[in-house]
Amino acid sequence: MFTDKIERKDFAKMPKAYQDLLIRVLIIQTDSELGGPDLYLDTWLRNAPTLEDQVLLAKTAYEEIDHHRRFARILNGLGVETESITRRRRGDRMLETFRNPLESWAEMGAFGCLIDRVGQYHLEDFGECSYLPVARIIPRILKEEQMHIAHGERILRDLCKTPKGKAQAQAAVNKMYPRGLDMFGRSDSKRSEEFRQWGIKARTNPESRQAYKDAVDPVIAGLGLELPDPLEGRKYL
């Protein structure tokens, strides 16, 4: 297990395997930070049911774009061009979850509650990253992500106050739950173990997925919703 801490000035001295792994995961993270704004800015920002929801979505979009900017700056410091990532739109996002539109307000809530929570676990895995410029930006980003998750939970909770809304919330959770589990990648991924060995991420894919499931399942139950089948509709087991 690699335990050294690397500053930007040390990056060029690192083995190519480390350089390639770090750049790869940062490109995915940088791209993903714009996934949410791509989905809800055009569709839901001005169509949210209350002014409070509109303000919270605008704040979330601002913070997610700022997260993108922070990760892009780190990549730029490593000599990686990121403008093309910034200019991408929904259909070209790297992760499939961010290419699919949010078709209802309930799906907007499930996205915040379930998909943003996936982001929380990926960010937590960077908390002790061996590349210090990454580790330094994580605490603030995590704090903001927790607010995004809380907004998603509130949307679902409000919907669950009526039978019609509860049915909408259940359908949205059924749709987003397998997507959230899939976002941790393949359980047999060799690369996920390499991330851990190099100290880039703290957990392997199956470890992160199980931690996420242990946390999110009680949230779903607490909303009075049925827990979806964790295998139905999955692509990456």
KETOR-8397 format. One record per residue (C-alpha): residue in three letters; x, y, z. Coordinates in Angstrom, 2 decimals, padded with zeros to 5 digits. Example, Ala and Ser with C-alpha at 12.3 -4.5 7.8 and 13.67 -1.06 7.14 Angstrom:
# residues 2
<rec residuo="ALA" px="012.30" py="-004.50" pz="007.80"/>
<rec residuo="SER" px="013.67" py="-001.06" pz="007.14"/>
This chain:
# residues 237
<rec residuo="MET" px="000.00" py="000.00" pz="000.00"/>
<rec residuo="PHE" px="001.38" py="003.38" pz="-001.06"/>
<rec residuo="THR" px="001.34" py="005.79" pz="001.91"/>
<rec residuo="ASP" px="003.37" py="008.80" pz="000.71"/>
<rec residuo="LYS" px="001.67" py="012.14" pz="000.11"/>
<rec residuo="ILE" px="002.33" py="013.80" pz="-003.25"/>
<rec residuo="GLU" px="002.37" py="017.50" pz="-004.06"/>
<rec residuo="ARG" px="002.01" py="018.88" pz="-007.56"/>
<rec residuo="LYS" px="005.79" py="019.34" pz="-007.88"/>
<rec residuo="ASP" px="006.28" py="015.62" pz="-007.19"/>
<rec residuo="PHE" px="003.78" py="014.32" pz="-009.74"/>
<rec residuo="ALA" px="006.25" py="014.10" pz="-012.62"/>
<rec residuo="LYS" px="008.49" py="011.88" pz="-010.48"/>
<rec residuo="MET" px="005.76" py="009.33" pz="-009.90"/>
<rec residuo="PRO" px="005.50" py="006.08" pz="-011.90"/>
<rec residuo="LYS" px="003.40" py="006.25" pz="-015.05"/>
<rec residuo="ALA" px="000.91" py="003.82" pz="-013.51"/>
<rec residuo="TYR" px="000.17" py="006.32" pz="-010.74"/>
<rec residuo="GLN" px="-000.02" py="009.26" pz="-013.14"/>
<rec residuo="ASP" px="-002.41" py="007.45" pz="-015.49"/>
<rec residuo="LEU" px="-004.70" py="006.27" pz="-012.67"/>
<rec residuo="LEU" px="-004.91" py="009.69" pz="-011.03"/>
<rec residuo="ILE" px="-005.61" py="011.52" pz="-014.28"/>
<rec residuo="ARG" px="-008.24" py="008.95" pz="-015.30"/>
<rec residuo="VAL" px="-010.24" py="009.21" pz="-012.08"/>
<rec residuo="LEU" px="-009.98" py="013.01" pz="-012.03"/>
<rec residuo="ILE" px="-011.29" py="013.24" pz="-015.60"/>
<rec residuo="ILE" px="-014.32" py="011.14" pz="-014.62"/>
<rec residuo="GLN" px="-014.92" py="013.24" pz="-011.51"/>
<rec residuo="THR" px="-014.52" py="016.51" pz="-013.39"/>
<rec residuo="ASP" px="-017.00" py="015.37" pz="-016.03"/>
<rec residuo="SER" px="-019.48" py="014.07" pz="-013.46"/>
<rec residuo="GLU" px="-019.62" py="017.34" pz="-011.53"/>
<rec residuo="LEU" px="-021.49" py="018.88" pz="-014.48"/>
<rec residuo="GLY" px="-023.83" py="015.91" pz="-014.83"/>
<rec residuo="GLY" px="-026.42" py="017.26" pz="-012.40"/>
<rec residuo="PRO" px="-026.60" py="020.81" pz="-013.79"/>
<rec residuo="ASP" px="-026.94" py="019.36" pz="-017.30"/>
<rec residuo="LEU" px="-029.99" py="017.42" pz="-016.14"/>
<rec residuo="TYR" px="-031.94" py="019.97" pz="-014.16"/>
<rec residuo="LEU" px="-030.95" py="023.50" pz="-015.15"/>
<rec residuo="ASP" px="-032.94" py="023.56" pz="-018.39"/>
<rec residuo="THR" px="-035.84" py="021.39" pz="-017.21"/>
<rec residuo="TRP" px="-036.40" py="021.94" pz="-013.52"/>
<rec residuo="LEU" px="-034.84" py="025.19" pz="-012.35"/>
<rec residuo="ARG" px="-037.83" py="027.31" pz="-013.39"/>
<rec residuo="ASN" px="-040.36" py="024.47" pz="-013.20"/>
<rec residuo="ALA" px="-039.71" py="023.54" pz="-009.57"/>
<rec residuo="PRO" px="-042.95" py="023.78" pz="-007.55"/>
<rec residuo="THR" px="-041.83" py="026.48" pz="-005.10"/>
<rec residuo="LEU" px="-039.53" py="029.46" pz="-005.11"/>
<rec residuo="GLU" px="-037.54" py="027.82" pz="-002.31"/>
<rec residuo="ASP" px="-036.94" py="024.79" pz="-004.54"/>
<rec residuo="GLN" px="-035.87" py="027.05" pz="-007.39"/>
<rec residuo="VAL" px="-033.39" py="028.86" pz="-005.15"/>
<rec residuo="LEU" px="-031.98" py="025.58" pz="-003.83"/>
<rec residuo="LEU" px="-031.58" py="024.17" pz="-007.35"/>
<rec residuo="ALA" px="-029.83" py="027.33" pz="-008.48"/>
<rec residuo="LYS" px="-027.51" py="027.12" pz="-005.46"/>
<rec residuo="THR" px="-026.85" py="023.43" pz="-006.14"/>
<rec residuo="ALA" px="-026.05" py="024.16" pz="-009.79"/>
<rec residuo="TYR" px="-023.64" py="026.92" pz="-008.80"/>
<rec residuo="GLU" px="-021.87" py="024.64" pz="-006.33"/>
<rec residuo="GLU" px="-021.64" py="021.71" pz="-008.74"/>
<rec residuo="ILE" px="-020.18" py="023.92" pz="-011.45"/>
<rec residuo="ASP" px="-017.71" py="025.25" pz="-008.89"/>
<rec residuo="HIS" px="-016.77" py="021.67" pz="-007.96"/>
<rec residuo="HIS" px="-016.13" py="021.04" pz="-011.65"/>
<rec residuo="ARG" px="-013.93" py="024.13" pz="-011.75"/>
<rec residuo="ARG" px="-011.91" py="022.98" pz="-008.73"/>
<rec residuo="PHE" px="-011.21" py="019.54" pz="-010.19"/>
<rec residuo="ALA" px="-010.50" py="021.05" pz="-013.61"/>
<rec residuo="ARG" px="-007.87" py="023.31" pz="-012.07"/>
<rec residuo="ILE" px="-006.12" py="020.27" pz="-010.60"/>
<rec residuo="LEU" px="-006.13" py="018.55" pz="-013.99"/>
<rec residuo="ASN" px="-004.87" py="021.72" pz="-015.67"/>
<rec residuo="GLY" px="-002.00" py="021.71" pz="-013.18"/>
<rec residuo="LEU" px="-001.14" py="018.22" pz="-014.42"/>
<rec residuo="GLY" px="-001.11" py="019.39" pz="-018.02"/>
<rec residuo="VAL" px="-004.55" py="018.02" pz="-018.91"/>
<rec residuo="GLU" px="-006.87" py="020.10" pz="-021.12"/>
<rec residuo="THR" px="-010.37" py="020.37" pz="-019.63"/>
<rec residuo="GLU" px="-012.23" py="022.92" pz="-021.76"/>
<rec residuo="SER" px="-013.65" py="020.11" pz="-023.87"/>
<rec residuo="ILE" px="-015.11" py="018.54" pz="-020.71"/>
<rec residuo="THR" px="-016.63" py="021.86" pz="-019.69"/>
<rec residuo="ARG" px="-018.25" py="022.26" pz="-023.12"/>
<rec residuo="ARG" px="-019.80" py="018.80" pz="-023.18"/>
<rec residuo="ARG" px="-023.55" py="018.44" pz="-022.89"/>
<rec residuo="ARG" px="-025.76" py="015.75" pz="-021.43"/>
<rec residuo="GLY" px="-025.59" py="013.26" pz="-024.27"/>
<rec residuo="ASP" px="-021.80" py="013.15" pz="-024.16"/>
<rec residuo="ARG" px="-021.27" py="012.70" pz="-020.41"/>
<rec residuo="MET" px="-018.97" py="009.81" pz="-019.49"/>
<rec residuo="LEU" px="-021.37" py="008.11" pz="-017.07"/>
<rec residuo="GLU" px="-024.67" py="006.85" pz="-018.44"/>
<rec residuo="THR" px="-026.63" py="008.10" pz="-015.41"/>
<rec residuo="PHE" px="-026.00" py="011.69" pz="-016.47"/>
<rec residuo="ARG" px="-027.19" py="011.12" pz="-020.04"/>
<rec residuo="ASN" px="-030.76" py="010.22" pz="-019.08"/>
<rec residuo="PRO" px="-033.26" py="013.07" pz="-018.55"/>
<rec residuo="LEU" px="-035.17" py="013.58" pz="-015.30"/>
<rec residuo="GLU" px="-038.75" py="013.11" pz="-016.41"/>
<rec residuo="SER" px="-040.59" py="014.16" pz="-013.22"/>
<rec residuo="TRP" px="-040.14" py="016.22" pz="-010.08"/>
<rec residuo="ALA" px="-040.04" py="012.93" pz="-008.19"/>
<rec residuo="GLU" px="-037.06" py="011.87" pz="-010.29"/>
<rec residuo="MET" px="-035.42" py="015.18" pz="-009.42"/>
<rec residuo="GLY" px="-035.83" py="014.28" pz="-005.75"/>
<rec residuo="ALA" px="-034.58" py="010.72" pz="-006.22"/>
<rec residuo="PHE" px="-031.60" py="012.04" pz="-008.15"/>
<rec residuo="GLY" px="-030.63" py="014.29" pz="-005.23"/>
<rec residuo="CYS" px="-031.32" py="011.66" pz="-002.60"/>
<rec residuo="LEU" px="-029.69" py="008.69" pz="-004.35"/>
<rec residuo="ILE" px="-027.34" py="009.84" pz="-007.10"/>
<rec residuo="ASP" px="-025.86" py="012.82" pz="-005.26"/>
<rec residuo="ARG" px="-025.30" py="010.43" pz="-002.36"/>
<rec residuo="VAL" px="-023.20" py="008.25" pz="-004.67"/>
<rec residuo="GLY" px="-021.13" py="011.35" pz="-005.32"/>
<rec residuo="GLN" px="-020.69" py="011.77" pz="-001.59"/>
<rec residuo="TYR" px="-019.14" py="008.30" pz="-001.31"/>
<rec residuo="HIS" px="-016.81" py="008.85" pz="-004.24"/>
<rec residuo="LEU" px="-015.69" py="012.14" pz="-002.71"/>
<rec residuo="GLU" px="-015.17" py="010.54" pz="000.71"/>
<rec residuo="ASP" px="-012.82" py="008.10" pz="-000.97"/>
<rec residuo="PHE" px="-010.69" py="011.07" pz="-002.02"/>
<rec residuo="GLY" px="-010.55" py="012.42" pz="001.53"/>
<rec residuo="GLU" px="-007.16" py="010.86" pz="002.25"/>
<rec residuo="CYS" px="-005.98" py="010.86" pz="-001.36"/>
<rec residuo="SER" px="-002.24" py="010.49" pz="-001.77"/>
<rec residuo="TYR" px="-002.33" py="013.45" pz="-004.18"/>
<rec residuo="LEU" px="-002.68" py="016.32" pz="-001.72"/>
<rec residuo="PRO" px="-004.20" py="018.93" pz="-004.07"/>
<rec residuo="VAL" px="-007.20" py="016.60" pz="-004.32"/>
<rec residuo="ALA" px="-007.42" py="015.84" pz="-000.61"/>
<rec residuo="ARG" px="-007.43" py="019.56" pz="000.23"/>
<rec residuo="ILE" px="-010.56" py="020.43" pz="-001.73"/>
<rec residuo="ILE" px="-012.69" py="017.55" pz="-000.46"/>
<rec residuo="PRO" px="-013.98" py="018.82" pz="002.93"/>
<rec residuo="ARG" px="-015.75" py="021.87" pz="001.52"/>
<rec residuo="ILE" px="-017.16" py="019.96" pz="-001.44"/>
<rec residuo="LEU" px="-018.49" py="017.22" pz="000.84"/>
<rec residuo="LYS" px="-020.23" py="019.76" pz="003.04"/>
<rec residuo="GLU" px="-022.02" py="021.19" pz="000.02"/>
<rec residuo="GLU" px="-022.93" py="017.75" pz="-001.33"/>
<rec residuo="GLN" px="-024.66" py="016.91" pz="001.93"/>
<rec residuo="MET" px="-026.99" py="019.87" pz="001.39"/>
<rec residuo="HIS" px="-027.80" py="018.64" pz="-002.12"/>
<rec residuo="ILE" px="-028.69" py="015.23" pz="-000.72"/>
<rec residuo="ALA" px="-030.87" py="016.78" pz="001.97"/>
<rec residuo="HIS" px="-032.84" py="018.71" pz="-000.65"/>
<rec residuo="GLY" px="-033.48" py="015.51" pz="-002.59"/>
<rec residuo="GLU" px="-034.70" py="013.77" pz="000.55"/>
<rec residuo="ARG" px="-037.05" py="016.66" pz="001.33"/>
<rec residuo="ILE" px="-038.55" py="016.53" pz="-002.15"/>
<rec residuo="LEU" px="-039.29" py="012.82" pz="-001.72"/>
<rec residuo="ARG" px="-040.59" py="013.31" pz="001.82"/>
<rec residuo="ASP" px="-043.01" py="016.01" pz="000.68"/>
<rec residuo="LEU" px="-044.24" py="013.83" pz="-002.17"/>
<rec residuo="CYS" px="-044.84" py="010.93" pz="000.19"/>
<rec residuo="LYS" px="-047.45" py="012.95" pz="002.09"/>
<rec residuo="THR" px="-050.10" py="012.01" pz="-000.49"/>
<rec residuo="PRO" px="-050.89" py="008.64" pz="-002.09"/>
<rec residuo="LYS" px="-050.31" py="010.04" pz="-005.58"/>
<rec residuo="GLY" px="-047.04" py="011.66" pz="-004.60"/>
<rec residuo="LYS" px="-045.89" py="008.53" pz="-002.79"/>
<rec residuo="ALA" px="-046.51" py="006.46" pz="-005.92"/>
<rec residuo="GLN" px="-044.47" py="008.94" pz="-007.93"/>
<rec residuo="ALA" px="-041.67" py="008.82" pz="-005.36"/>
<rec residuo="GLN" px="-041.66" py="005.01" pz="-005.39"/>
<rec residuo="ALA" px="-041.43" py="004.91" pz="-009.18"/>
<rec residuo="ALA" px="-038.56" py="007.40" pz="-009.13"/>
<rec residuo="VAL" px="-036.66" py="005.50" pz="-006.44"/>
<rec residuo="ASN" px="-037.18" py="002.24" pz="-008.34"/>
<rec residuo="LYS" px="-035.57" py="003.93" pz="-011.36"/>
<rec residuo="MET" px="-032.66" py="005.65" pz="-009.61"/>
<rec residuo="TYR" px="-031.71" py="002.96" pz="-007.08"/>
<rec residuo="PRO" px="-030.10" py="000.51" pz="-009.56"/>
<rec residuo="ARG" px="-028.40" py="003.43" pz="-011.33"/>
<rec residuo="GLY" px="-026.88" py="004.51" pz="-008.03"/>
<rec residuo="LEU" px="-025.57" py="001.02" pz="-007.30"/>
<rec residuo="ASP" px="-024.14" py="000.74" pz="-010.82"/>
<rec residuo="MET" px="-022.23" py="004.01" pz="-010.42"/>
<rec residuo="PHE" px="-019.69" py="002.21" pz="-008.24"/>
<rec residuo="GLY" px="-018.55" py="000.13" pz="-011.20"/>
<rec residuo="ARG" px="-017.75" py="-003.54" pz="-011.48"/>
<rec residuo="SER" px="-017.03" py="-005.46" pz="-008.29"/>
<rec residuo="ASP" px="-014.20" py="-007.36" pz="-010.02"/>
<rec residuo="SER" px="-012.54" py="-004.21" pz="-011.37"/>
<rec residuo="LYS" px="-008.77" py="-004.51" pz="-011.27"/>
<rec residuo="ARG" px="-008.47" py="-000.74" pz="-011.54"/>
<rec residuo="SER" px="-010.47" py="-000.11" pz="-008.36"/>
<rec residuo="GLU" px="-007.95" py="-002.18" pz="-006.42"/>
<rec residuo="GLU" px="-005.11" py="-000.24" pz="-008.04"/>
<rec residuo="PHE" px="-006.68" py="003.05" pz="-006.94"/>
<rec residuo="ARG" px="-006.67" py="001.75" pz="-003.38"/>
<rec residuo="GLN" px="-003.14" py="000.36" pz="-003.57"/>
<rec residuo="TRP" px="-001.81" py="003.74" pz="-004.72"/>
<rec residuo="GLY" px="-003.74" py="005.59" pz="-002.02"/>
<rec residuo="ILE" px="-005.78" py="007.50" pz="-004.59"/>
<rec residuo="LYS" px="-009.08" py="006.16" pz="-003.25"/>
<rec residuo="ALA" px="-009.79" py="004.63" pz="000.14"/>
<rec residuo="ARG" px="-012.10" py="001.78" pz="-000.86"/>
<rec residuo="THR" px="-012.63" py="-000.70" pz="-003.66"/>
<rec residuo="ASN" px="-015.80" py="-000.63" pz="-005.75"/>
<rec residuo="PRO" px="-017.63" py="-003.34" pz="-003.76"/>
<rec residuo="GLU" px="-016.63" py="-001.75" pz="-000.45"/>
<rec residuo="SER" px="-017.96" py="001.64" pz="-001.50"/>
<rec residuo="ARG" px="-021.14" py="000.15" pz="-002.95"/>
<rec residuo="GLN" px="-021.88" py="-001.77" pz="000.25"/>
<rec residuo="ALA" px="-021.24" py="001.30" pz="002.41"/>
<rec residuo="TYR" px="-023.62" py="003.28" pz="000.20"/>
<rec residuo="LYS" px="-026.29" py="000.58" pz="000.34"/>
<rec residuo="ASP" px="-026.02" py="000.29" pz="004.13"/>
<rec residuo="ALA" px="-026.66" py="004.04" pz="004.38"/>
<rec residuo="VAL" px="-029.31" py="004.56" pz="001.72"/>
<rec residuo="ASP" px="-031.55" py="001.55" pz="002.39"/>
<rec residuo="PRO" px="-032.70" py="002.91" pz="005.78"/>
<rec residuo="VAL" px="-033.36" py="006.30" pz="004.17"/>
<rec residuo="ILE" px="-035.70" py="004.70" pz="001.63"/>
<rec residuo="ALA" px="-037.44" py="002.71" pz="004.34"/>
<rec residuo="GLY" px="-037.70" py="005.84" pz="006.50"/>
<rec residuo="LEU" px="-039.66" py="007.53" pz="003.72"/>
<rec residuo="GLY" px="-042.19" py="004.71" pz="003.88"/>
<rec residuo="LEU" px="-041.13" py="003.37" pz="000.49"/>
<rec residuo="GLU" px="-040.40" py="-000.19" pz="-000.52"/>
<rec residuo="LEU" px="-036.77" py="-001.08" pz="-001.07"/>
<rec residuo="PRO" px="-036.18" py="-001.93" pz="-004.75"/>
<rec residuo="ASP" px="-034.57" py="-005.21" pz="-005.73"/>
<rec residuo="PRO" px="-030.81" py="-004.45" pz="-005.63"/>
<rec residuo="LEU" px="-030.18" py="-006.70" pz="-008.65"/>
<rec residuo="GLU" px="-033.05" py="-005.75" pz="-010.96"/>
<rec residuo="GLY" px="-031.97" py="-003.53" pz="-013.85"/>
<rec residuo="ARG" px="-028.32" py="-003.61" pz="-012.88"/>
<rec residuo="LYS" px="-025.50" py="-003.49" pz="-015.42"/>
<rec residuo="TYR" px="-022.40" py="-003.65" pz="-013.22"/>
<rec residuo="LEU" px="-022.39" py="-006.28" pz="-010.50"/>
